[in-house]
């Protein structure tokens, strides 16, 4: 795969999400604001999320690949625990490397 200079896969995700957001920095308040403005809008279905990432995969291939994997996870407790544990290790290792 490809890696952003010094940022590993997390850096790649950050660059791709920045491109998807048009350079606007993301923060948790954005989600709250979007939810407040769309109180009658139901949450996106898995199918809608897959369609979004299918359309976004040219602009954000690594992030789309991760999104497809996350959307494909089984919901059973054991499977979910294994998957989230693996993603947690990936994130923690990347974060630890950035702090060095």
N, C-alpha and C positions, 0 to 999 in steps of 0.2 A: 504494500500500500504506500501511500504518500503521507508525509508528516510535515507539519508546519515547523518552521525554524524554532527549535528549542521547546516547542509546546507539545510534541507528540500528538497522539490522536485527539486529546482534548483541545489542543490548539487548532487542529483541523476542524473539529466540530464548531469551535468558536468562530473561526473564519467563515465557515459555510453558513452558520446561523446569522452572522453579521450581514452576509450577502443577501440572505432571504429577507432580513428585516430592513434592507435598504440603508444600512449604516446607522439606524436608530438603535441606541443601546437598549438591551432588554433588562427589565427589572420586574420583580414580583408584582409591583403595582399595576403593570400593564395588564396582567391577567385579571386582577380585580376590577380594573376599569372596563375591560372588555365584557366581563361577566355582568357588571352593573348595567351596562348599556344594552345587554341582550338577555334580560331576565326571562323573556318568553321563549328564547331560543334554546332548544334541548341540546344536551352535549352531543358532540359528533359521534357517529357510530364508527365501529372498527372499519367498515367498508369505506366511509367517507375519509377517515384518516389515511387508509391505504391509498385512496385516489389522490389525496393531497401529496403524499410522499412520492407517488409515482410521477406526478407532474413536477415535483421539486427535485427529482433525483439528478437531473442534468446540472442544476446549480449547486446542489449539495449532495454529491454521491456518497460520501462516507457517512454523513448524518442520516441520509435516507436508508442506507443499508442497515444501520443500527436501529432505526425506527421500525423497519420491516421485521427485524429479529425480535424486537420488543413486542410488536403487535402479534407476533406468531407464538408467543410463549403460552404454554398451558397454564390454566388457572389453578390447577391442583396445588396444594400446599407444598409438597415435596419438590415438584418441578419448579415452582416459583421461587422457593428458597434457594435452590441450586443456581437458578438463573440470576437472581438478584445478588447472590453472593459473588458470582463471577463478575458481574458488572460493577459491584462495589469495589472489588480488588482492582479492577482496571482503573476506575476513577481515583481511588486512593493512591495507587502507584503513580499515576500521572500527576496528581496534586503534589505528592511528596517530591517528585522529580522537579517540579516547577519551583518548589520552595528552596531547593538546594542552590 
